[in-house]
Amino acid sequence: MATTPQAASKSPTIRRILREAAEISNSPSADYTAEPLESDLFEWHFTLRGVPNSPYSEGVYHGRIVLPPTYPLRPPSFRFMTPNGRFEANREICLSISGHHEETWQPAWGIRTAIVALRSFMITDAKGQLGGYDTTEAGVPVWLDRLIVALVVMLSALVLKVLFGV
């Protein structure tokens, strides 16, 4: 959504989004980057580094933030585009800072605050959260860990059958 400076000056939402984009651009973080699309100020893309000393520490993750037309009065939605083992790729994530929990959103929070929070959520348990994977201590999604165990058991049974006719 291209906006003219005149249109931007009349809309508090557009002014807020432009101010946040400028703040993030002028004070970059080593942990993440974020910026709106040139064609749509309500769609942002971010890249964040995994949290140090976590299963995600070596990763760099790309995601998308969609701001509602009434931002900052209503919260953004988030999704990771990069598979990461903690959140499902290309699925909206249910967080206390997202559109799934409007009751906990604070308009004083912004994109920077949300990205910092999103990064910290990477090392928490999903506990059934929409768009999240419960993980083992090694950062392996629980469903994958269970699948691996089941495959090992099936493979062991097959080996026993082939070798010993059991």
C-alpha positions as CSV (number, residue, x, y, z in Angstrom):
1,M,0.0,0.0,0.0
2,A,1.8,3.1,-1.2
3,T,1.0,6.2,0.8
4,T,1.7,9.8,0.0
5,P,3.4,11.9,2.7
6,Q,0.1,13.9,2.9
7,A,-2.0,10.8,3.5
8,A,0.6,9.5,6.0
9,S,0.4,12.7,8.0
10,K,-3.4,12.4,8.4
11,S,-3.5,8.8,9.6
12,P,-2.2,8.1,13.2
13,T,-1.8,4.4,12.2
14,I,0.4,5.2,9.2
15,R,2.4,7.8,11.2
16,R,3.0,5.2,14.0
17,I,4.1,2.5,11.5
18,L,6.4,4.9,9.7
19,R,7.9,6.0,13.1
20,E,8.5,2.4,14.2
21,A,10.1,1.5,10.9
22,A,12.4,4.5,11.2
23,E,13.3,3.7,14.8
24,I,14.2,0.1,13.9
25,S,16.2,1.2,10.9
26,N,18.1,4.0,12.8
27,S,18.8,1.7,15.8
28,P,19.5,-1.7,14.4
29,S,19.9,-4.8,16.6
30,A,22.4,-7.6,16.1
31,D,19.6,-10.1,17.0
32,Y,17.0,-9.2,14.4
33,T,16.0,-7.0,11.5
34,A,12.5,-5.9,10.5
35,E,10.9,-3.7,8.0
36,P,7.6,-3.2,6.2
37,L,7.2,-4.1,2.5
38,E,7.5,-1.1,0.3
39,S,4.1,-2.0,-1.3
40,D,2.3,-2.6,2.0
41,L,3.2,-0.9,5.3
42,F,0.9,-3.3,7.1
43,E,3.0,-6.3,6.2
44,W,6.5,-6.6,7.7
45,H,9.2,-9.2,7.3
46,F,11.7,-10.0,10.0
47,T,14.8,-12.1,10.4
48,L,16.0,-13.1,13.9
49,R,18.9,-15.0,15.2
50,G,18.3,-17.9,17.5
51,V,18.6,-17.4,21.3
52,P,22.2,-18.1,22.5
53,N,22.8,-21.3,24.4
54,S,19.5,-22.8,23.1
55,P,18.7,-25.4,20.5
56,Y,18.0,-22.5,18.1
57,S,21.3,-20.6,18.7
58,E,22.8,-21.4,15.3
59,G,19.7,-20.5,13.3
60,V,18.5,-17.5,11.5
61,Y,14.8,-17.4,11.1
62,H,12.6,-15.4,8.7
63,G,9.0,-14.5,9.5
64,R,6.1,-12.2,8.6
65,I,4.1,-9.8,10.7
66,V,0.7,-8.5,9.6
67,L,-0.6,-5.4,11.3
68,P,-4.4,-4.8,11.5
69,P,-5.8,-1.6,10.1
70,T,-6.4,-0.4,13.6
71,Y,-2.8,-0.9,14.8
72,P,-1.6,-0.2,17.4
73,L,-5.0,-0.5,19.1
74,R,-5.2,-4.1,18.0
75,P,-2.2,-6.6,18.0
76,P,-0.3,-7.9,15.0
77,S,-0.3,-11.5,13.8
78,F,2.9,-13.4,13.4
79,R,4.1,-16.4,11.4
80,F,7.5,-17.9,10.7
81,M,8.3,-18.7,7.1
82,T,11.4,-20.7,8.1
83,P,11.0,-24.1,9.6
84,N,12.6,-23.9,13.1
85,G,11.3,-26.8,15.3
86,R,9.6,-24.4,17.7
87,F,6.9,-22.9,15.6
88,E,5.1,-24.3,12.6
89,A,6.2,-22.7,9.3
90,N,3.6,-20.5,7.6
91,R,1.0,-20.8,10.3
92,E,-0.2,-18.0,12.6
93,I,1.2,-18.2,16.0
94,C,-0.9,-17.9,19.2
95,L,1.1,-15.7,21.6
96,S,0.1,-13.2,24.3
97,I,1.3,-10.5,22.0
98,S,-0.6,-11.6,18.9
99,G,-4.1,-11.2,17.5
100,H,-5.1,-14.4,19.3
101,H,-5.0,-12.6,22.6
102,E,-6.2,-9.1,22.0
103,E,-7.0,-8.8,25.7
104,T,-3.3,-8.9,26.7
105,W,-2.0,-6.5,23.9
106,Q,-0.9,-3.0,25.0
107,P,-0.9,-0.3,22.4
108,A,2.3,1.1,23.9
109,W,4.1,-2.0,22.6
110,G,5.5,-1.9,19.1
111,I,7.1,-4.1,16.5
112,R,10.5,-4.0,18.2
113,T,8.9,-5.1,21.5
114,A,6.9,-7.8,19.7
115,I,10.0,-9.2,18.0
116,V,12.0,-9.3,21.2
117,A,9.1,-11.1,22.9
118,L,8.8,-13.5,19.9
119,R,12.4,-14.4,20.1
120,S,12.1,-15.1,23.9
121,F,9.1,-17.3,23.2
122,M,11.3,-19.5,21.1
123,I,12.8,-21.0,24.2
124,T,9.5,-21.6,26.1
125,D,7.3,-24.7,25.9
126,A,4.4,-24.5,23.5
127,K,2.0,-26.2,25.9
128,G,-0.5,-26.8,23.1
129,Q,-0.2,-23.3,21.7
130,L,-1.6,-22.8,18.2
131,G,1.2,-22.8,15.7
132,G,3.8,-24.0,18.3
133,Y,5.6,-27.3,18.7
134,D,6.3,-28.8,22.1
135,T,10.0,-29.7,22.0
136,T,12.4,-31.9,23.9
137,E,15.4,-30.5,25.7
138,A,17.4,-30.9,22.5
139,G,15.0,-28.7,20.7
140,V,13.5,-31.6,18.7
141,P,9.7,-31.3,18.2
142,V,8.0,-33.8,20.5
143,W,6.0,-35.3,17.6
144,L,9.3,-35.9,15.7
145,D,11.0,-37.4,18.8
146,R,8.1,-39.8,19.2
147,L,8.2,-40.7,15.5
148,I,12.0,-41.4,15.7
149,V,11.4,-43.7,18.8
150,A,8.6,-45.5,17.0
151,L,10.8,-46.0,13.9
152,V,13.7,-47.3,16.0
153,V,11.4,-49.8,17.7
154,M,10.0,-51.0,14.4
155,L,13.4,-51.2,12.9
156,S,14.7,-53.2,15.9
157,A,11.8,-55.6,15.6
158,L,12.5,-56.1,11.9
159,V,16.2,-56.7,12.5
160,L,15.3,-59.3,15.2
161,K,12.9,-61.0,12.8
162,V,15.4,-61.1,10.0
163,L,18.4,-62.2,12.1
164,F,16.7,-64.6,14.5
165,G,13.3,-65.3,13.1
166,V,11.7,-63.8,16.2
